[in-house]
Structures are given as structure tokens and as C-alpha cells.
Amino acid sequence: MRVAAFTDLTGPDGVSILDRPTPEPGPEEAVVDVEAASINRHDLWILEGADTRFDDDDLPFVSGLDLAGEVRSVGDGVTAVSPGDRVVLCPNQTCGACRFCYEGPENLCESFSLYHGGLAEAALVDARRLVRLPENVSMTDAAALPTAYMTAYHMLRRADVGPTDLVFVPGATGGVGVASIQLAGVLGAETVGTSSSRTKLDRMEDLGLDHAIHSTDPDEIESAVRAIGTPDAVLNHLGGDYTQLGLGVLRRGGRMVVCGGTAGRYSEVDIPGLFLKHKQLIGSTMGTQLDLETLVKLVADGSLVPEIDETYPLEATAAAFEAMQNRESVGKLVVTTSHS
């Protein structure tokens, strides 16, 4: 089988198409013929050498968290899926033994990690993490769901967002940002989003963004948000200066959920403004397998159409990462294989 492997941690030029033996499943495992795999900034950070958990000793490395395809074979003890099933993988990896795995939710696991290996024609996976797909859910749409849409949906649940709520999403044109705007709309909420690109905001308005703010300046954004209303919830995947910005515009008793720090690892917070107004600051990582199952149902019944910016054949995986690096896209970038 062919894989798109990272052979140099130097950026998109470090992707090579290699041949590897097709894996065989062990107990509780399955081999999936991958038809589509979306890429995430997590993959790009590894490829750029920015993720210190990976180094040259790990090369060649096959990344790819989000994959969809058809089950080729299963190992002993697998009963949930069978060869021929159409599936999407929940990329959560948990120990199954800590108190959080027992009590839930699973993404609180003390040893929580993520699957890698989807940028290939076949992938060896934990069969218990496979979610079956209805026939009317395409592989491309399914592959877009796990990381960005699971993360956004879980954040919306943590923020207890419902109909008529006003939801503020700084950086609304990234993967999680796009998913947040779309899913908030599915829940009946009103949305405010920001971006440095007017063109991208125009696309987001086509996807349901109610209020677009063309700025990256926190002071300008704060004034613009206040002119629109007082958000009930803020979904923050940026961190840095955007944390206090979000807390500052949030209503009394409102909820900010944070899932990333691309704009800065550390944030200064007005502590009296936090506790005197009973605001909540909530951390969130990925989502749960039940979240993914819910998202599949939303796609199946037509409530959600994942935004796919472009698809690339496996041999053009480097071009997909170059597009992500250049921030050219709105929505997901998906790699497809010869199975599709």
C-alpha cells in the first residue's frame, strides 16, 4: 500500500509517498481501506517540527487523525464492525483504566492521546473506535468530522449553547472556527465571527455567520462585538490576547470554552471581572465518540453539511499541507485515495 509519510520535519517538502506492507489486524483491531482523510493543523505542526513530541527518530512518520473508509478485515474479538462496513474513525486513544475512563467523559482520560496513520491507503485501527456510516453520508464528509467538528460540538455542549444564544467565535475561518459557526447555527444560536480576510468572511456568511468582523485588533473587535450584543458564550481556539477579549465582552454568568492557543500560550485575565460577574472559563480537548456519532446523524439527516475547501489525491498530500500553511482555505482539506 502507499502512504504519505513525513520523511523530513521541514514543512510540506518533507512529505514523501512510500510503499509499506498492508497491515494485518490483531485482537480488537480492524484494517480500514481508507477512502478519505482530512488534515489538521496538528498534522502540520508535526510536519514543521513544531511539535516537540516528535523528532527525526520517529521518521518516516504517517500522520492523519481523521479517516473514513471501508473495513477490509477484523481481528479476534471484534463484533461491532464487519468487513465491508462503511466507517469513520474516532481518533481518541484512551487507557481504559483510569477513573476518568470509567466515569467519563472519555476525553478526560489521564493518558489521552490521538491516533495517527490515516494518510495511507489502509490503516490499522482500534475497531472499538469505528463509527458506522449511513449510505447517504459520503466518505469525504465523514473524514471532515472527527477533529474540527468534534472539538467544536463538544465546546458548544460545554458552553451549554441553545437557541437564541449569541455565540462569539474569534478566528472564525479556521477549521474549528468554521465548524463552530456551522454547528452553532444548527443549534439555533446567533453567531459573531472575526477574520483578517474579508473574502473568507464572505464565505462564512454564506455558511450562516450572522455578524462578521473584519479585524484582528482586540480593541477594534471588542467595540464591534459590543455594538452587536453581549455574547452568552465564547468559543476560543486562539488563546493569547483573545482570552481576555472574550471574557471582557461575555455577559454576566456567561461561558468561555478554550480549546487552543495558536495566538499565544499564555493569557492575562482580569480576575475581578471573572469572579464578580460569575463568568466561567472552561478548558476542552477534542470530543467524545458519542459526539462523533451525533455529528454523523446530523450529516445524515441534512442538518449539517461539512465545509470542504478542496480534495487532493494521496500523491498531492504535500500540496494540501502547503495550502494549509499558506492559510488559503476555508473549511477542511481532504486527501483521497485510489479506493475512492
N, C-alpha and C positions, 0 to 999 in steps of 0.2 A: 504494500500500500504506500501511497505518497503522504508525506507530512510537510507542513510549512513550519520549519524549525528555526529557532533563533540560534544562529551559529556565531554571532558576534553581538555584544551588548552595546551597539553603537547607533541604534536607530533603525529605520526601515531598510537600509542597505545590509543589515545583519540578518535578514530573512533568507533562507535557502530552502529549496524544495528537495527533500531527501526521500529515499526508499527505506522502508522499515518492514519487518515481518508483521503480518496481520496478527493481532493478539488472540489468545485463547482465554475464555473465561474460567475463573476459579469458582469456588463456592460463594454463593450470594452475589456473583458478578454477572455482567452481561457485556457483550460486544455489540456496539451500535454502528451500523453503516451510516456515517454522518452525511447528511444532505445539505445542511446549512449550519454555520457557526458565526455568531456575531462577535465583534471585537469590542473591547472596553479600554478605557484609559489605564486600567490596572495592567492590561497586557502591554500597553505602550510604555508604561513606567519600567517594566521589566526589560523590555527591548532597548530602552535608552540607558539602562544601567542605573536608574534612579532608585530602584527597589533594592535595598541592602540585603534583603533575604536571599537574593540570587546573585551569583557571580560566575566567573568563567568556568569554575569547576562543575557547574550544572549544565554546561553546553555539550552537545546540542540539546535545546530545551523546546518542547512543544507546549505552547500556551493555549488559551482558548477555554473560557469558562462555560460559555453558553452554546449548547449544541442541540440540534434536533435531527432525527433520522429514523431509520427502521432497525429494529432489533434483528441482528444476524444470528446470534446464538446466546444461550444462557448456561450458567454453571449449576452445580448441585444446590438444591435448596431454594431455587428461585421459583416463586409461584405467582408473583404479581404481574409479570410480563412474559410474553412468549415470542419466539421468532416470528417475524412478520408484523409485529405491533409497531405502530407509528408512535414515537415518544419524543419528549423533551426532557432534558436533564436538569434537575435542581442541583446547582453546583455546591451546595453546602456540604461540608465534611465535618462531622462531629464525632466525639469519642464514644457516645452512647453509655457512658459510665458515671459521669459527674452528676451532681444534684440538679444542675440546670437541664441536662438532657432528660432526666426523669420528670422534673417539674415543668419544664418548658418556659418560654418558647425555645426552640432548638438553637436559635442564633445567639443565645446567651451561653452556649457551651464554653467551658473553660479552655478547651483546645480547638476552638472554632477555626476552620481554615476553608480554603476554596479548591475546587477541582481544577486541574489543568490538563489539557490534552485534546481539546476539541478541534484544533486546526489540523485535521487529518481526515483521511478517507474512512477510517474506522477508529473507534475509541473504546477502551476498556473502562467500564464504569461500575459503580455500586448499583446493582439492579434495584435496590430499595429506594434509590433517588430518582427513578424514572417515573414520569407522569405521562399517561397515555393521552393521545391527541384524537379528537373527533376528526372525521374525514374533511370537514369544512374549514379546518384550521391548517393553513399552509405551513410547510417546514420553515420557510423564511420568516413568517410572522412569529412562529413559535420560538425560533432561535433568538429573536429580538427581546423576548420577555424576561429571562431569568435575572440578570444583574440589574439593569436600569429600572425596569418596571417593577420587579420585586422590591427593590430598595425604595422606590417612590411610593408604592402601595403600602408598604409597612410603615413608612413615615406618616402617611396620611392617617393610618389607623392609630399610630401612637399619638398623633395630634388630635384625634377624635373629630376629624373633619366631617361635616354633614351638609345637607342642603342649605343654601343661603349664606354659608360662611364665606368670609373674604380670606383668601389664601395668597400670601406673598412669597414669590419664588425668585430670589436673586440668581442671576445666571440661568435664565430660563431656556437657553438654546443648546445647552449641553445634553448628554444622554439622560441623566436623572432629571434635569430641568424639564425637558420635553415630556418625559413620562409623567412628571408631577402635574404639569399643566393639563395634559390629557385626562389623567385619572381624577384630578380634582373636578374637572368638568363632568366626568361620568357620575361622580357623587353629588352633582348639583351645586357645587360651590362656584363662587366668583373668583377670578384669578387676576393677579398683578405680577408681571414678569419684567425682568431687565435684560439688556444685552448691549454689547458695544457695536452691534451690527444692525442697522435699520433694515437691511434686506432679510436677515434672519428673523427679526421681529415681525416682518410682514408675513413670513411663512408661519410663524407661531400664531398670528391672528387667524390665519386660515385653519389652524388646528384647534381654535377655540379660546385662545388667550383673550381675556376681556379688556385688560388695560396694559398697554406696552409702554415701557420707559426706556428711552434710548440714552443710556448713560452708564458709566462705571464709577462715577464720583459719588461717594457715600452721602455727602451733603445734598447734592442735587437729587439723588434718589429719595432721600428722606423727605424732602419737601414735596416731591412728586407723589409719593405714597400718601402722605398726609392729606394732600389735595383730593385724593381718590376716596379715602376712608381709613378706618382703623382695623387692621387685619386681626382676625381671630386666630390665625395660625401662620407660622413662617416655616418653610422647608428650606433649610440651609445646607447646601453641599459645598460651600466655598470656605467658610471659616474666616479667619483674619478679621479685617475691619467690618465684614458683613455681619458678624455676630452681634456686635453692639448696635449696628444699624437696625437689624431685625428686631432686637429686643426693644429698641427705642420706639419703634412705630407700633409695636404689638399692643393690643388692648389689655386692660386690667384682667388678670386671670387667663391671659392668652398663653399659647403653647408654641415654642420654637423647637423643632426637631433638627438635629445636626447629624449629617452622615459623612462629612468630608472636610478637608482642609486645604483645597487646592489654592486658595488665596492667602493662606497663612496657617501655620501650625498652632499659633497662639493668638488669643484674642483678649483685649481689655474689656471688662464688663463693669457697668455701673451697678454695683451690688445693691445699694439702697433702692434704685429703680427696679431691681429684680424682686426683692422681697417685700417692699412696701406696696407694690402693685400685684403681688401674688402671681407673678409670671412664672412659667415653667420652662426650663432649659433641659432638653431630653436628648440623649445620645441614642443612635440607632445604626445598626450594621445589617446590610442585606435584608432578607425577609425570611419567611418560613416556607416549607414545602406546601403547606396549605394555602399560603398567599399565591404561590405559583399556580396551584390548581384553580383558585378563584380567577386569576388572570386568564387562564386558558378558557374558562367558561365565559368570561366577558368577551373574548375574541369570538368564540363560537356563536354567541347569540347576537353578535353585531354591535355590542355596546362600545367596543374598543377596537380600533384599527392601529396597530403599532406603526409608528412612523419609520419607514425605511428610506434612508437617503440614497443608498446605492448598494448594489451587489457586485462582488468580484469573484472570478474563478480562483480556485486554490492557488494556481500558479501566479496570480497577481496579488497575493496577500501583502506583499511589501507596499504596493500602491495603496491598498486600503489603510495601512498604517501611516503612509505619507499624507493621505487626506486627513486623517485624524490629527496628525502632528501639526498640519497647517491650519487646523480649525476651519476647514472648508464646509463641513457638513452640518445639517440639522437632522437629528434622528440617528438611527442605527446604521452602521456599516456592517454588511453581512458577507461572509465568504461562503461560496457554494462549491460543491464537489461534483465529480462525474456521476455520482448517484442521482443528482437532482435533475 
